């Protein structure tokens, strides 16, 4: 089918959350992303012709770019999500809203065991016509292959031409999750989708060179990091030092990883599996699904991975041209799968 915003919306509704007739959908969007939300809503009413609730974030208050007064998640939306069957979040990521809005929203979503939620922070038209138009049957197939290789792994090493060198260790106490575009009841996943992830148990020493994309609000603010890579040194599983030629990125990152005791702790380790993508675009929502590796610092998604700590922070770090070894077996070279 034609690669278009409308087809991406059709796929989100019909292939990802698999909406059924008579089911209730809740849409959460903002002024900048309303066009995409409208496209998804149009596809939803074709399947389930009801008057579904739509919420525009700016109607609940201001959303300052500097995060000085981040928008608080409203109880009105929480009530609608409590008995919904399907929901979508299509909005830009603003500083401070992970803690004030998106994290509380996801808590409500996780409490509804029938809800299938498509999470799309930072979605734009480019992502709708690329990542959302991928062949998710193929994404599912490669994701299953990766899962079979990594779910009992003891160590995974990633290197990149830019200087990344990191060996992460895992135990059976950690669970690996498959995110392949097929969202089950009681679960949420990012769209576009395509990754297999867990939480690191140990990482004694290493270096991460973020020359792809940096997550949370950094993505909206800085985009492609290739010209100003952030170099992060890790010791005993935490950030020991970091530097970047762009001093504003340094200052913003310093504030971010100092917001609580575990904000600087290496947590997520993920392998992107959306083989329908052929380049990074400077948007974390899609770039973390590109074949390669991203890691995150801060919260490790305890309910999904068995992580034993929590944090208000979660910042993803995407690297380019990754080579990956799982217990000594090379499964990827230059961000191309060898399996």
Residue pairs with C-beta under 8 A, 6 or more apart in sequence:
1 7
3 129
3 130
3 133
4 128
4 129
4 133
5 35
5 36
5 39
5 125
5 128
5 129
6 39
6 42
6 43
7 129
7 132
7 133
8 39
8 127
8 128
8 129
8 131
8 132
8 133
9 36
9 39
9 40
9 42
9 43
9 128
9 132
10 43
11 132
11 133
11 136
12 40
12 43
12 88
12 118
12 132
12 191
13 19
13 40
13 43
13 44
13 46
13 47
14 43
14 47
15 136
15 181
15 182
16 118
16 136
16 181
16 182
16 183
16 189
16 191
16 193
17 86
17 88
17 116
17 117
17 118
17 183
18 116
18 182
18 183
19 25
19 44
19 47
19 48
19 85
19 86
20 47
20 48
20 85
21 47
21 48
21 49
22 48
22 50
23 47
23 48
23 85
23 86
24 48
24 50
24 52
24 83
24 84
24 85
24 86
25 41
25 44
25 48
25 50
25 52
25 84
25 85
25 86
25 87
25 88
26 52
26 53
26 55
26 77
26 80
26 81
26 84
26 86
26 87
26 88
27 37
27 40
27 41
27 44
27 52
27 53
27 54
27 55
27 87
27 88
27 90
28 55
28 57
28 77
28 87
28 88
28 89
28 90
28 91
28 105
29 36
29 37
29 54
29 55
29 56
29 57
29 88
29 89
29 90
29 91
30 56
30 57
30 58
30 63
30 90
30 91
30 92
31 56
31 58
32 91
32 92
33 90
33 91
33 92
33 123
33 124
34 56
35 125
36 90
36 120
36 123
36 124
36 125
36 128
37 54
37 88
37 90
39 128
40 88
40 90
40 118
41 52
41 54
44 52
44 86
45 52
53 80
55 74
55 76
55 77
55 80
57 63
57 71
57 91
57 101
60 71
60 72
60 74
61 71
61 72
62 69
62 71
63 70
63 71
63 94
63 97
64 70
64 94
64 95
65 94
65 95
66 95
67 94
67 95
67 96
67 97
67 217
68 96
69 96
70 94
70 95
70 96
70 97
70 99
70 100
70 101
71 94
71 97
71 100
71 101
72 100
72 101
73 100
73 101
73 102
73 104
73 105
73 108
77 105
77 108
78 104
78 105
78 108
81 87
81 105
81 108
81 109
81 112
81 115
82 108
82 111
82 112
83 112
84 112
84 115
85 114
85 115
85 116
86 115
86 116
86 117
86 118
87 109
87 115
87 116
87 117
87 118
88 117
88 118
88 120
89 102
89 105
89 117
89 118
89 119
89 120
89 121
90 120
90 123
91 120
91 121
91 123
92 121
92 122
92 220
93 102
93 121
93 122
93 216
93 217
93 219
93 220
94 217
94 220
95 216
95 217
96 217
97 217
98 216
98 217
98 312
98 313
98 314
99 312
102 121
103 312
106 117
106 119
106 188
109 115
109 117
109 188
110 186
110 188
110 303
112 186
113 185
113 186
114 185
114 186
115 185
115 186
115 188
116 183
116 184
116 185
116 187
116 188
117 183
117 187
117 188
117 189
118 183
118 188
118 189
118 191
119 188
119 189
119 190
119 191
120 190
120 191
120 285
121 190
121 285
122 219
122 220
122 283
122 284
122 285
123 191
123 285
124 283
126 281
126 283
127 192
127 281
127 283
127 285
127 286
130 192
130 276
130 277
130 281
130 286
131 191
131 192
131 193
131 194
131 274
131 276
131 277
131 285
131 286
131 289
132 191
132 192
133 276
134 181
134 192
134 194
134 274
134 275
134 276
134 277
135 276
136 180
136 181
136 182
136 193
138 275
138 276
139 180
139 181
139 193
139 194
139 273
139 274
139 275
139 276
140 180
140 181
140 182
142 273
142 275
142 337
142 339
143 178
143 179
143 180
143 194
143 195
143 196
143 273
144 178
144 180
145 339
146 196
146 271
146 273
146 331
146 337
146 339
147 176
147 178
147 196
149 326
149 329
149 331
149 339
150 156
150 176
150 196
150 198
150 271
150 326
151 176
152 172
153 170
153 326
153 327
154 169
154 170
154 171
154 327
155 167
155 168
155 169
155 170
155 326
155 327
156 167
156 168
156 170
156 269
156 324
156 325
156 326
156 327
157 165
157 166
157 167
157 168
157 324
157 325
158 164
158 165
158 166
158 168
158 293
158 319
158 322
158 323
158 324
158 325
159 165
159 166
159 322
159 323
160 209
160 211
160 319
160 320
160 321
160 322
160 323
161 320
161 321
162 209
162 211
162 229
162 319
162 320
162 321
163 207
163 209
163 231
164 207
164 208
164 209
164 319
164 322
165 206
165 207
166 203
166 206
166 207
166 208
166 234
166 295
167 203
167 204
167 206
168 200
168 201
168 202
168 203
168 206
168 266
168 269
168 295
169 200
169 201
169 202
169 203
169 204
170 198
170 200
170 201
170 269
171 201
173 201
173 306
174 198
174 199
174 200
174 201
174 305
174 306
174 307
175 198
175 304
175 305
175 306
176 196
176 197
176 198
176 305
177 196
177 197
177 198
177 301
177 304
177 305
178 196
179 189
179 190
179 193
179 194
179 195
179 196
179 197
180 193
180 194
180 273
181 189
181 191
181 192
181 193
181 194
183 189
190 285
190 288
190 289
192 274
192 285
192 286
192 289
193 274
193 289
194 272
194 273
194 274
194 275
194 276
194 277
194 289
195 270
195 271
195 272
195 273
195 274
195 288
195 289
196 270
196 271
196 273
197 268
197 269
197 270
197 271
197 305
198 268
198 269
198 270
198 305
199 267
199 268
199 269
199 300
199 301
199 305
199 306
199 307
200 237
200 266
200 267
200 268
200 269
200 295
200 300
202 237
203 234
203 237
203 266
204 235
204 236
204 237
205 234
205 235
205 236
206 233
206 234
207 231
207 232
207 233
207 234
208 231
208 232
208 234
208 295
208 317
208 319
209 229
209 230
209 231
209 232
209 319
210 225
210 229
210 230
210 231
210 232
210 317
210 318
210 319
211 225
211 226
211 229
211 319
211 320
212 224
212 225
212 226
212 280
212 287
212 290
212 292
212 294
212 317
212 318
212 319
212 320
213 219
213 223
213 224
213 225
213 280
213 282
213 283
213 284
213 287
213 288
213 316
213 318
214 222
214 225
214 230
214 249
214 253
214 284
214 315
214 316
214 317
214 318
215 284
215 288
215 296
215 314
215 315
215 316
215 317
215 318
216 256
216 284
216 313
216 314
216 315
216 316
218 249
218 252
218 253
218 256
218 315
219 282
219 283
219 284
219 285
221 252
222 228
222 246
222 249
223 282
223 283
224 280
224 281
224 282
225 318
226 320
228 244
228 245
228 246
228 249
229 244
230 242
230 243
230 244
230 249
230 250
230 253
230 317
231 242
231 243
231 244
232 239
232 242
232 317
233 239
233 240
233 241
233 242
234 240
234 266
237 265
237 266
238 264
238 265
238 266
239 257
239 264
239 266
239 297
242 250
242 253
242 254
243 250
244 250
244 253
253 315
256 263
256 313
256 315
257 263
257 264
257 297
257 298
257 313
257 315
258 264
259 311
259 312
259 313
260 311
260 312
260 313
261 311
262 298
262 299
262 309
262 310
262 311
262 313
263 297
263 298
263 311
263 312
263 313
264 297
264 298
265 297
265 298
265 300
265 309
265 311
266 295
266 296
266 297
267 295
267 296
267 297
267 298
267 299
267 300
267 301
267 307
267 309
267 311
267 314
268 294
268 295
268 296
268 300
268 301
268 305
268 314
268 316
269 293
269 295
270 288
270 293
270 294
270 295
270 296
270 316
271 291
271 292
271 293
271 324
271 332
272 288
272 289
272 290
272 291
272 292
272 293
272 294
273 289
273 291
274 286
274 289
274 290
274 291
275 291
275 337
277 286
277 289
277 290
277 291
279 290
280 287
280 290
280 318
280 320
281 287
284 316
284 318
287 294
287 318
288 294
288 316
288 318
290 318
290 335
291 332
291 335
291 336
291 337
292 318
292 319
292 320
292 321
292 322
292 332
292 335
293 319
293 322
293 324
294 316
294 317
294 318
294 319
295 316
295 317
296 314
296 315
296 316
296 317
297 313
297 314
297 315
297 317
298 311
298 312
298 313
298 314
298 315
299 307
299 309
299 310
299 311
299 312
299 313
299 314
300 307
300 309
300 311
301 307
302 308
302 309
302 310
320 335
321 334
321 335
322 332
322 334
322 335
323 330
323 332
323 333
323 334
324 330
324 331
324 332
325 331
330 338
331 337
331 338
331 339
332 338
